[in-house]
Amino acid sequence: MLEALNRAVLSALPKTHSQPDLARFYALIRDYPERGGKRLRGLLLLLSTAAHGANWQQGLEVAAALELFQNWVLIHDDIEDDSLERRGSPALHQREGMPVALNVGDALHVYMWQLLHNLKAFSPAQQNTLLNEFAWIIQRTAEGQHLDLSWVKQQRFDVSAEEYIEMVTLKTAHYTVSGPLRLGALCAGLPPDERLISAGTDLGVAFQIRDDVLNLMPEVSYGKEFSGDLYEAKRTLILAHLFAHASASEQLELKTLLAKARHDKTADDINSILRLIKRYGSLDYAQEIAEARASRGLSLLKQILNELPAQAEVVKLTRLLESLAKRRQ
Amino acid sequence: MLEALNRAVLSALPKTHSQPDLARFYALIRDYPERGGKRLRGLLLLLSTAAHGANWQQGLEVAAALELFQNWVLIHDDIEDDSLERRGSPALHQREGMPVALNVGDALHVYMWQLLHNLKAFSPAQQNTLLNEFAWIIQRTAEGQHLDLSWVKQQRFDVSAEEYIEMVTLKTAHYTVSGPLRLGALCAGLPPDERLISAGTDLGVAFQIRDDVLNLMPEVSYGKEFSGDLYEAKRTLILAHLFAHASASEQLELKTLLAKARHDKTADDINSILRLIKRYGSLDYAQEIAEARASRGLSLLKQILNELPAQAEVVKLTRLLESLAKRRQ
């Protein structure tokens, strides 16, 4: 399934051009998609298609488009956050410069839509529904990204837990969980269960909080730099909890430390923040919220999935959702 | 017609949101579209729709989408070129920061497609043709932009006339002339004349060269900074001609001057370049090429348009094409 998905992703992209500079452009368009990745969202979509009673192949191009979405968004996110690396290699804009990378992301965005415009397996009405679902997901993701970026711009570190949850619901949860599950239903020709959005939001939020927690656990090796989120001053539920409980003077200290540029932060700075996080139990708090959200989301999802036609496929889908909820890396 | 087009552009965009930060995001999405502009491409499309025998209203949403394309591309172009102003106000990224502006451009891009996905006036097959035409136009534009940006990245100033023409054909001509004319035919339910691409390319290239020429004519007031293109070291046909004719030592001098950062360039630097341009007649050369291209393009376009059903409308379309070919500002 993963192999077919990888093939579908790459075959939606242009391969070569007689003009060398444009051949190079096409290679850049293929760069992030060729770096691989877990293809988590595409696989969720395919398993959801199967669980809704269709062949998973029915959802293959739509799953590939969802992966292309992830890839162009990552190119642009990496520019916006000035990230250094992506999947073990330099971020595209670090290697090619920001202008070239931005334009490559735009081109990849268009190839995503072109794939969706020329789906073979659906009626015009189904295709229209799929297109509107995609636009809805991407618009919400951009809205969540805007909240996050506008806090960065305002140098606001003391966001509340509610603000954080709203941001990650928009930015991560829709396109990571409820979106793929809903798209899978649509690919199988069924209307998505209305409860998928709230259940998927719970699980997606848990997934993101868990990501934030793992980043601050030195004993976990999950491929990202330990405490990188503190160096980047990323807004997390951990910091939201900490700001809500720290004293006024500690809040001031935190803001000063977080506001430093990434390369100006010392190991001592990071340790000071980690000590405060420990003092107020903010990591444990975030972990508990993640577990509660994951458990509530999973339990509702299982109810929904129990009503679906293809129960043998539901087992596989549930397994993937559980691993996503509990993610250890 | 212009008023209806303006309304169609703005009504495709989100208006308000109960969450203040997202209401602000929506205002940013509407920012460039609300700044107005000539709406040249949208109007061309509407006149082409009418000339092909349909009511121009039939093309209104497609014309609005083409204007939205122009607007999200301008947000991203302004970031890529680090432009200071757009339509008399600061460029979006100058006011909001690059990350926020980049994300606003992505959101606007999605609203463009959403408008095209929900056209009322067309059959599914017609809509599919329109969508593929749009994707084709945007991909070519991105390819032209890549050529331009990769020359900037490589600090290549000595591009040949052929390379320049290839770049502006991709980057400007398709979406400015042949694209709107072809889309107008499709909106009227007719297959576009195959000669529209070459005729539109001639006219679009002339339009761009004329833009470059006007920038170096001090007596022309057309809303952009005199010699701004030299400060920005923009690749133009004028420079292509100059590099092809200057001596080796002059080429070296030119490269040194152009390679300086914008704010390091002095008036003397610019005057040195202008003197060389004058010595080799590069401005006159570019002007002649623009006139020859415009005249060849217009003459072929008139042939094509003479065969169309609505000759009263063809008169209006021809007038707009002529003003575009001769642009004095």
HADDOCK unambig.tbl for C-alpha pairs under 7 A between the chains (distance, minus, plus):
assign (segid A and resid 21 and name CA) (segid B and resid 147 and name CA) 6.72 0.50 0.50
assign (segid A and resid 22 and name CA) (segid B and resid 143 and name CA) 6.72 0.50 0.50
assign (segid A and resid 25 and name CA) (segid B and resid 146 and name CA) 6.93 0.50 0.50
assign (segid A and resid 80 and name CA) (segid B and resid 99 and name CA) 4.44 0.50 0.50
assign (segid A and resid 99 and name CA) (segid B and resid 80 and name CA) 4.44 0.50 0.50
assign (segid A and resid 99 and name CA) (segid B and resid 149 and name CA) 6.75 0.50 0.50
assign (segid A and resid 100 and name CA) (segid B and resid 146 and name CA) 6.44 0.50 0.50
assign (segid A and resid 100 and name CA) (segid B and resid 149 and name CA) 6.09 0.50 0.50
assign (segid A and resid 100 and name CA) (segid B and resid 150 and name CA) 6.86 0.50 0.50
assign (segid A and resid 103 and name CA) (segid B and resid 142 and name CA) 6.52 0.50 0.50
assign (segid A and resid 103 and name CA) (segid B and resid 146 and name CA) 6.96 0.50 0.50
assign (segid A and resid 107 and name CA) (segid B and resid 139 and name CA) 6.17 0.50 0.50
assign (segid A and resid 107 and name CA) (segid B and resid 142 and name CA) 6.19 0.50 0.50
assign (segid A and resid 110 and name CA) (segid B and resid 135 and name CA) 6.30 0.50 0.50
assign (segid A and resid 114 and name CA) (segid B and resid 132 and name CA) 6.99 0.50 0.50
assign (segid A and resid 114 and name CA) (segid B and resid 135 and name CA) 6.53 0.50 0.50
assign (segid A and resid 117 and name CA) (segid B and resid 128 and name CA) 6.78 0.50 0.50
assign (segid A and resid 124 and name CA) (segid B and resid 124 and name CA) 6.20 0.50 0.50
assign (segid A and resid 128 and name CA) (segid B and resid 117 and name CA) 6.78 0.50 0.50
assign (segid A and resid 132 and name CA) (segid B and resid 114 and name CA) 6.98 0.50 0.50
assign (segid A and resid 135 and name CA) (segid B and resid 110 and name CA) 6.29 0.50 0.50
assign (segid A and resid 135 and name CA) (segid B and resid 114 and name CA) 6.52 0.50 0.50
assign (segid A and resid 139 and name CA) (segid B and resid 107 and name CA) 6.19 0.50 0.50
assign (segid A and resid 142 and name CA) (segid B and resid 103 and name CA) 6.53 0.50 0.50
assign (segid A and resid 142 and name CA) (segid B and resid 107 and name CA) 6.20 0.50 0.50
assign (segid A and resid 143 and name CA) (segid B and resid 22 and name CA) 6.72 0.50 0.50
assign (segid A and resid 146 and name CA) (segid B and resid 25 and name CA) 6.92 0.50 0.50
assign (segid A and resid 146 and name CA) (segid B and resid 100 and name CA) 6.44 0.50 0.50
assign (segid A and resid 146 and name CA) (segid B and resid 103 and name CA) 6.96 0.50 0.50
assign (segid A and resid 147 and name CA) (segid B and resid 21 and name CA) 6.71 0.50 0.50
assign (segid A and resid 149 and name CA) (segid B and resid 99 and name CA) 6.76 0.50 0.50
assign (segid A and resid 149 and name CA) (segid B and resid 100 and name CA) 6.10 0.50 0.50
assign (segid A and resid 150 and name CA) (segid B and resid 100 and name CA) 6.87 0.50 0.50
